[in-house]
Amino acid sequence: MFQGTIPGPMRSIVRETANQWPRGPVYVPCCGNFTIERSLAGMGFALHSSDVSIYTSAVGRWLTRQPVGIQLRDESRDELGWLADFLDDGVGTVATLMLGTRFLASVGREGLWHERVVRSYREQWKVKHAETVERLSGSDIELASYEVEDVRSWLQKVPRDAPVCSFPPFYGGGYEKLYEPLEAHFTWDAPEYEPLSDADVVGVLGAITDRSYWLTASNHNVPELHSYLRGVIKATPRAAPFYVYASEAPTRIVAPRQAIEPVKAPRLRKGDELVGPLTLSLLKPGQFNALRSRYLNPKIAPGTANLAVAVRDGGGRLLGVFAMAPSTFTPDEAYVLSDFAVAPTDYPRLSKLIVLAATSAEAQLLCQRAFSRRIRRVATTAFSNNPVSMKYRGLLRLNKRSPSNEDGWKFQLQYQGAMGQHTLAEALQTWAKRWGAQTTKTGV
């Protein structure tokens, strides 16, 4: 119900740690999305929370039966006047803000996707709002108090013998940027405060840890707290690790685990000759995970595929795999999450055949069935130490080259191309003519 970026296992660690604390008041500064409060619900603590964001303050005030105090801005009434009837200074206002975090960023922006988002929410608003109110009304979170106050001043009022549990922002402008669309369209009695500087972060950490019972976590390793490191959480392969620090707590390590299933189809190997015709076979998620772990570059963080497909030759041997997901911003585009060839073989450019198969008319049909939409283009991202990807060169168009945001690579390359312009038979014919030469064999 509440939005949050804290991984699920973190809640279990919070609950396990707090079980050792004396029952009584617990103070939660920078409470954000109330992850800590949800974790401690029903444990007998009196929860006192504070924050400064519009979203958190709306929820916190409602949970403590205070007037929410948020209204639509006059300058936003032309575009969003239809929201006014749902702002009741209570649960209705909270539900409006929650739903607003999903579509307000698209209000007033050009582009078909943004227009569709806003139109969809407006057309379904009454139903969505009623459902959100119903879920909120069933919340089991109970707060003893909530205050709209900066963490630096609020912590000075917290009793020194009381436990403090907090996930303070360790980077500038995080929540400010997240809730910028809400601030743009709603007005409230926002507090005045300065964003946390590096020196402020050190001071906040000192105020949190200068007591007998405390817990904090960050997606940054904090050297000053190394002796209090109690856990490292990496919930998914692509997730940033969370570091858990506490006065006293069991040590925990959470690492991602992916389910794998065997793939019994034979693979093309050295000495095998590739023969037509090519065929496509759907893969189960576990089978895709197994093949990806075996053949994909380990430096590339894996993602979750909506559609995973095996490419096989006329002998039924596995040549490679491609995986697709529907594009988030372009309705008629499929995003290629992975494409790789099996190895080792006698064909050094076998990966180009997998790209051709992934952009074939047969692959297009599979995508359209899986995503329930017309697919006319594909896009993908390549990480490379070279300014171009030799795998996609001549097959897809390079749209953008930028410095890599992943360690171990110099360039991040954005590619795009048409889909469905050739069949699998034509793909094999093109590849065999241009790139299908086998490795030269020499004997002694």
C-alpha positions as CSV (number, residue, x, y, z in Angstrom):
1,M,0.0,0.0,0.0
2,F,2.7,2.5,1.0
3,Q,5.4,3.1,-1.5
4,G,9.0,2.3,-0.4
5,T,12.5,1.5,-1.6
6,I,13.5,-0.6,1.4
7,P,13.9,-4.3,0.5
8,G,11.6,-6.8,2.1
9,P,14.2,-8.7,4.2
10,M,15.0,-5.4,5.9
11,R,11.6,-5.5,7.7
12,S,12.4,-8.9,9.1
13,I,15.8,-7.7,10.4
14,V,14.1,-4.6,12.0
15,R,11.6,-6.8,13.7
16,E,14.2,-9.3,14.9
17,T,16.4,-6.5,16.3
18,A,13.6,-4.6,18.0
19,N,12.5,-7.8,19.7
20,Q,15.5,-7.3,22.1
21,W,14.5,-3.7,23.0
22,P,12.5,-2.8,26.1
23,R,8.8,-2.2,25.4
24,G,7.9,1.4,25.4
25,P,8.4,4.4,23.1
26,V,10.4,4.0,19.9
27,Y,11.4,7.1,17.9
28,V,11.5,7.0,14.1
29,P,13.0,10.2,12.4
30,C,13.0,10.4,8.6
31,C,10.2,7.8,8.6
32,G,9.7,8.1,4.8
33,N,7.2,5.4,3.8
34,F,6.7,4.0,7.3
35,T,8.6,0.8,6.6
36,I,9.9,0.7,10.2
37,E,6.5,1.4,11.6
38,R,5.0,-1.4,9.6
39,S,7.7,-3.7,10.7
40,L,7.2,-2.9,14.4
41,A,3.4,-3.0,14.3
42,G,1.8,-5.2,16.9
43,M,5.0,-5.6,19.0
44,G,3.9,-3.4,21.9
45,F,5.8,-0.2,21.1
46,A,4.5,3.3,21.2
47,L,5.8,4.7,17.8
48,H,6.7,8.4,17.5
49,S,7.5,9.5,14.0
50,S,8.7,12.6,12.1
51,D,9.5,13.7,8.6
52,V,9.3,16.8,6.4
53,S,7.9,15.5,3.0
54,I,4.4,16.3,1.8
55,Y,3.6,12.6,1.2
56,T,4.8,11.3,4.5
57,S,3.2,14.1,6.5
58,A,-0.1,13.5,4.9
59,V,0.0,9.8,5.9
60,G,1.4,10.6,9.4
61,R,-1.2,13.2,10.2
62,W,-4.0,10.9,9.1
63,L,-2.6,8.0,11.2
64,T,-2.6,10.3,14.2
65,R,-6.0,11.7,13.5
66,Q,-4.8,15.2,12.7
67,P,-6.1,17.3,9.8
68,V,-4.0,16.6,6.8
69,G,-4.0,20.2,5.7
70,I,-3.3,19.8,2.0
71,Q,-5.2,21.6,-0.8
72,L,-4.9,21.8,-4.6
73,R,-3.0,24.9,-5.8
74,D,-5.0,27.5,-7.6
75,E,-2.8,27.4,-10.6
76,S,-3.4,23.7,-11.0
77,R,-7.2,23.8,-10.9
78,D,-7.6,24.1,-14.7
79,E,-5.9,20.8,-15.2
80,L,-6.7,19.0,-12.0
81,G,-9.8,20.6,-10.7
82,W,-11.5,17.2,-10.9
83,L,-9.4,16.1,-7.9
84,A,-10.9,18.8,-5.6
85,D,-14.0,16.7,-4.6
86,F,-11.7,13.9,-3.3
87,L,-9.7,16.1,-0.9
88,D,-11.5,15.6,2.4
89,D,-8.6,16.5,4.8
90,G,-8.4,12.9,5.8
91,V,-8.1,9.5,4.2
92,G,-9.5,10.8,0.9
93,T,-6.6,13.3,0.6
94,V,-4.1,10.6,1.5
95,A,-5.4,8.3,-1.2
96,T,-5.3,11.2,-3.7
97,L,-1.6,11.9,-2.9
98,M,-0.8,8.2,-3.1
99,L,-2.3,7.9,-6.6
100,G,-0.8,11.2,-7.5
101,T,2.7,9.9,-7.1
102,R,2.0,7.6,-10.1
103,F,0.6,10.1,-12.6
104,L,1.2,13.7,-11.7
105,A,4.7,13.7,-13.2
106,S,3.0,13.3,-16.6
107,V,0.6,16.2,-16.1
108,G,1.4,19.0,-18.6
109,R,4.1,17.1,-20.4
110,E,4.0,16.5,-24.1
111,G,4.1,13.0,-25.6
112,L,1.5,10.2,-26.3
113,W,2.7,8.2,-23.3
114,H,2.2,11.0,-20.8
115,E,-1.2,11.9,-22.3
116,R,-2.3,8.3,-22.0
117,V,-1.2,8.0,-18.4
118,V,-3.2,11.1,-17.3
119,R,-6.2,10.2,-19.3
120,S,-6.2,6.6,-18.0
121,Y,-6.1,7.8,-14.3
122,R,-8.8,10.4,-14.9
123,E,-11.2,7.9,-16.5
124,Q,-10.6,5.3,-13.7
125,W,-10.2,7.7,-10.9
126,K,-13.4,7.0,-8.9
127,V,-12.7,3.3,-8.8
128,K,-9.0,3.6,-8.1
129,H,-9.6,6.2,-5.4
130,A,-12.3,4.1,-3.7
131,E,-10.0,1.0,-3.7
132,T,-7.1,3.0,-2.2
133,V,-9.3,4.4,0.5
134,E,-10.5,0.9,1.4
135,R,-7.0,-0.4,1.6
136,L,-5.9,2.5,3.7
137,S,-8.8,2.0,6.1
138,G,-7.6,-1.5,6.7
139,S,-4.1,-0.4,7.8
140,D,-2.8,-1.9,11.1
141,I,-0.3,0.9,11.7
142,E,-0.8,2.8,14.9
143,L,1.3,5.9,15.7
144,A,1.5,7.5,19.2
145,S,2.5,10.8,17.5
146,Y,3.7,12.4,14.3
147,E,5.5,15.7,13.9
148,V,6.5,17.6,10.8
149,E,10.0,18.6,11.8
150,D,13.5,18.4,10.6
151,V,15.5,15.4,11.9
152,R,18.3,17.6,13.4
153,S,16.0,19.4,15.8
154,W,13.6,16.6,16.4
155,L,16.4,14.2,17.6
156,Q,17.4,16.7,20.2
157,K,14.0,16.2,21.9
158,V,14.2,12.4,21.9
159,P,14.9,10.9,25.4
160,R,18.5,9.4,25.5
161,D,17.3,6.1,26.9
162,A,14.7,5.5,24.2
163,P,15.4,3.3,21.1
164,V,15.8,5.1,17.8
165,C,15.3,3.4,14.4
166,S,15.8,5.3,11.2
167,F,16.8,5.1,7.6
168,P,17.9,8.7,7.0
169,P,18.7,10.0,3.5
170,F,22.4,9.6,2.8
171,Y,22.1,11.4,-0.6
172,G,21.0,14.9,-1.4
173,G,17.5,15.7,-2.8
174,G,16.2,12.1,-2.7
175,Y,12.7,12.6,-1.4
176,E,12.6,16.2,-2.6
177,K,12.9,15.0,-6.2
178,L,10.5,12.0,-5.6
179,Y,7.7,14.2,-4.3
180,E,8.3,17.2,-6.6
181,P,5.1,16.6,-8.6
182,L,3.1,16.6,-5.4
183,E,4.6,19.9,-4.3
184,A,4.0,21.4,-7.8
185,H,0.2,20.8,-7.6
186,F,-0.6,20.9,-3.9
187,T,-0.1,23.4,-1.1
188,W,0.4,22.8,2.6
189,D,2.2,24.2,5.7
190,A,5.6,22.9,4.5
191,P,8.4,23.3,7.1
192,E,11.5,25.3,6.4
193,Y,14.7,23.2,6.5
194,E,18.0,22.9,4.8
195,P,19.0,19.6,3.0
196,L,21.4,17.5,4.9
197,S,25.1,18.3,4.2
198,D,27.9,15.7,4.7
199,A,28.5,17.3,8.1
200,D,24.8,17.1,9.0
201,V,24.7,13.4,8.1
202,V,27.6,12.8,10.5
203,G,25.7,14.7,13.2
204,V,22.5,12.8,12.6
205,L,24.3,9.5,12.8
206,G,25.9,10.6,16.0
207,A,22.5,11.5,17.6
208,I,21.0,8.2,16.5
209,T,23.9,6.0,17.7
210,D,24.6,7.8,21.0
211,R,22.3,5.6,23.0
212,S,21.8,2.0,24.2
213,Y,19.3,0.9,21.5
214,W,19.4,1.9,17.9
215,L,19.3,0.7,14.3
216,T,20.0,2.4,11.0
217,A,20.6,1.4,7.4
218,S,21.9,2.9,4.3
219,N,22.6,2.0,0.7
220,H,26.1,3.3,1.3
221,N,28.8,1.7,3.4
222,V,29.5,4.0,6.3
223,P,33.1,3.5,7.5
224,E,32.5,5.3,10.8
225,L,29.9,2.6,11.7
226,H,31.9,-0.4,10.5
227,S,32.2,-1.9,14.0
228,Y,28.4,-1.9,14.2
229,L,27.7,-3.5,10.9
230,R,25.1,-6.2,11.5
231,G,23.9,-7.1,8.0
232,V,24.2,-6.7,4.3
233,I,21.1,-7.1,2.1
234,K,21.1,-7.5,-1.6
235,A,17.6,-8.6,-2.4
236,T,17.9,-8.9,-6.2
237,P,20.8,-9.2,-8.6
238,R,20.3,-5.6,-9.8
239,A,19.6,-4.1,-6.5
240,A,22.0,-1.9,-4.6
241,P,23.2,-3.4,-1.3
242,F,21.8,-2.2,2.0
243,Y,24.1,-2.0,5.0
244,V,22.4,-2.5,8.4
245,Y,24.0,-1.0,11.5
246,A,22.7,-1.6,15.1
247,S,23.8,-1.3,18.7
248,E,23.1,-5.1,19.1
249,A,21.7,-7.5,16.7
250,P,22.3,-10.9,15.1
251,T,24.5,-10.9,12.0
252,R,22.6,-11.4,8.7
253,I,23.5,-11.7,5.1
254,V,20.8,-11.6,2.4
255,A,21.8,-12.6,-1.1
256,P,19.7,-13.0,-4.3
257,R,18.7,-16.5,-5.3
258,Q,17.3,-17.4,-8.7
259,A,15.4,-20.6,-9.5
260,I,17.0,-22.6,-12.4
261,E,15.7,-25.5,-14.4
262,P,17.6,-27.9,-16.7
263,V,17.5,-27.4,-20.4
264,K,17.8,-30.8,-22.0
265,A,18.0,-29.6,-25.6
266,P,21.5,-30.3,-27.2
267,R,23.8,-27.3,-27.8
268,L,25.8,-26.5,-30.9
269,R,29.4,-27.3,-30.1
270,K,32.8,-27.2,-31.7
271,G,32.9,-29.5,-34.7
272,D,29.1,-29.2,-35.3
273,E,27.8,-27.7,-38.5
274,L,24.9,-25.3,-38.2
275,V,22.0,-26.4,-40.5
276,G,18.6,-24.9,-41.2
277,P,15.8,-24.2,-40.8
278,L,15.8,-22.1,-37.6
279,T,13.1,-22.5,-35.1
280,L,12.1,-20.6,-31.9
281,S,11.0,-22.2,-28.6
282,L,9.7,-20.5,-25.5
283,L,11.7,-20.9,-22.3
284,K,10.5,-21.2,-18.8
285,P,12.0,-18.5,-16.4
286,G,14.1,-21.2,-14.7
287,Q,15.5,-22.4,-18.0
288,F,16.3,-18.9,-19.1
289,N,18.1,-18.2,-15.8
290,A,20.2,-21.4,-16.2
291,L,21.2,-20.5,-19.8
292,R,21.9,-16.9,-18.9
293,S,24.1,-17.9,-16.0
294,R,26.0,-20.3,-18.2
295,Y,26.6,-18.0,-21.3
296,L,26.0,-14.3,-20.5
297,N,28.8,-12.1,-19.4
298,P,28.9,-12.2,-15.6
299,K,29.5,-8.4,-15.5
300,I,26.0,-7.8,-16.9
301,A,23.4,-7.6,-14.1
302,P,20.5,-9.9,-15.0
303,G,16.9,-8.6,-15.3
304,T,13.5,-10.2,-15.3
305,A,12.2,-11.1,-18.8
306,N,8.6,-11.2,-19.9
307,L,9.4,-13.4,-22.8
308,A,12.4,-15.7,-23.2
309,V,13.0,-17.6,-26.4
310,A,15.5,-20.2,-27.5
311,V,16.9,-20.2,-31.1
312,R,17.5,-23.7,-32.5
313,D,18.8,-25.0,-35.8
314,G,17.4,-27.7,-38.0
315,G,19.1,-30.4,-35.9
316,G,17.2,-29.2,-32.8
317,R,20.5,-27.9,-31.3
318,L,20.4,-24.7,-29.2
319,L,22.2,-21.8,-30.8
320,G,21.4,-19.0,-28.4
321,V,18.7,-17.1,-26.4
322,F,17.0,-13.7,-26.5
323,A,14.7,-12.2,-23.9
324,M,12.2,-9.4,-24.3
325,A,10.1,-7.0,-22.3
326,P,7.6,-4.4,-23.4
327,S,9.0,-0.9,-23.6
328,T,7.9,1.4,-20.8
329,F,7.7,4.6,-22.9
330,T,7.1,3.5,-26.5
331,P,4.0,1.4,-27.0
332,D,5.0,-0.3,-30.2
333,E,8.6,-1.2,-29.1
334,A,10.1,-4.3,-27.5
335,Y,13.2,-4.0,-25.3
336,V,15.8,-6.7,-25.7
337,L,17.0,-7.5,-22.2
338,S,19.4,-10.2,-23.2
339,D,20.7,-11.9,-26.4
340,F,23.6,-14.3,-26.4
341,A,24.9,-17.3,-28.3
342,V,26.1,-20.6,-26.9
343,A,29.8,-21.2,-26.8
344,P,32.2,-22.6,-27.7
345,T,31.4,-23.2,-31.4
346,D,33.1,-22.9,-34.8
347,Y,31.1,-19.8,-35.6
348,P,32.8,-16.6,-34.1
349,R,29.9,-14.4,-35.2
350,L,27.0,-16.6,-34.1
351,S,25.7,-13.8,-31.8
352,K,24.7,-11.9,-35.0
353,L,22.4,-14.7,-36.0
354,I,20.7,-14.5,-32.5
355,V,20.1,-10.7,-33.1
356,L,18.6,-11.5,-36.6
357,A,16.3,-14.1,-35.1
358,A,15.3,-11.7,-32.3
359,T,14.2,-9.1,-34.9
360,S,12.4,-11.6,-37.2
361,A,8.7,-11.8,-38.1
362,E,8.4,-14.9,-36.1
363,A,9.8,-13.2,-33.0
364,Q,7.6,-10.2,-33.7
365,L,4.5,-12.5,-33.5
366,L,5.7,-14.0,-30.2
367,C,6.1,-10.5,-28.7
368,Q,2.7,-9.3,-29.9
369,R,1.1,-12.4,-28.3
370,A,3.0,-12.0,-25.1
371,F,2.6,-8.2,-24.7
372,S,-0.9,-7.9,-26.3
373,R,0.1,-5.0,-28.5
374,R,1.6,-4.2,-31.9
375,I,5.3,-4.4,-31.9
376,R,7.2,-2.7,-34.8
377,R,10.6,-1.9,-33.3
378,V,13.2,-3.2,-30.9
379,A,15.6,-1.3,-28.6
380,T,18.5,-2.4,-26.4
381,T,21.4,-1.2,-24.4
382,A,25.0,-2.5,-24.8
383,F,27.9,-2.0,-22.5
384,S,31.3,-2.0,-24.1
385,N,34.8,-0.8,-23.9
386,N,34.6,0.1,-27.6
387,P,32.6,3.0,-29.1
388,V,30.4,0.5,-31.0
389,S,29.1,-3.0,-30.4
390,M,30.3,-5.4,-33.1
391,K,27.4,-7.7,-32.4
392,Y,24.8,-5.0,-33.3
393,R,26.9,-3.2,-36.0
394,G,25.1,-3.6,-39.3
395,L,21.9,-4.9,-37.7
396,L,20.7,-2.1,-35.4
397,R,21.1,1.7,-35.5
398,L,23.2,3.3,-32.8
399,N,21.1,6.1,-31.3
400,K,23.2,7.3,-28.4
401,R,26.7,6.8,-27.0
402,S,27.4,7.9,-23.4
403,P,29.8,7.1,-20.6
404,S,28.9,3.8,-18.9
405,N,27.0,3.9,-15.6
406,E,28.2,0.3,-14.9
407,D,31.6,-0.5,-13.5
408,G,33.9,-2.3,-15.9
409,W,32.7,-0.6,-19.1
410,K,33.6,2.6,-20.8
411,F,30.5,3.1,-23.0
412,Q,26.8,2.7,-22.7
413,L,25.4,2.3,-26.2
414,Q,21.7,2.7,-27.1
415,Y,20.5,0.7,-30.2
416,Q,17.2,0.6,-32.0
417,G,15.9,-1.1,-35.1
418,A,12.9,-2.4,-37.0
419,M,11.2,-5.7,-36.2
420,G,9.5,-8.1,-38.6
421,Q,11.3,-7.0,-41.8
422,H,12.6,-10.6,-42.4
423,T,11.7,-14.2,-41.7
424,L,13.9,-16.7,-39.9
425,A,14.7,-18.3,-43.2
426,E,15.9,-15.0,-44.6
427,A,17.8,-14.3,-41.3
428,L,19.8,-17.5,-41.7
429,Q,20.4,-16.8,-45.4
430,T,21.7,-13.3,-44.6
431,W,23.9,-14.4,-41.7
432,A,25.4,-17.4,-43.7
433,K,26.3,-15.0,-46.6
434,R,27.8,-12.2,-44.5
435,W,28.9,-13.6,-41.1
436,G,28.6,-17.4,-41.2
437,A,32.2,-18.3,-41.9
438,Q,33.6,-21.0,-39.6
439,T,36.8,-20.7,-37.7
440,T,39.7,-21.8,-39.9
441,K,40.8,-25.3,-38.8
442,T,44.5,-26.2,-39.0
443,G,46.1,-29.6,-38.4
444,V,49.6,-30.7,-37.6
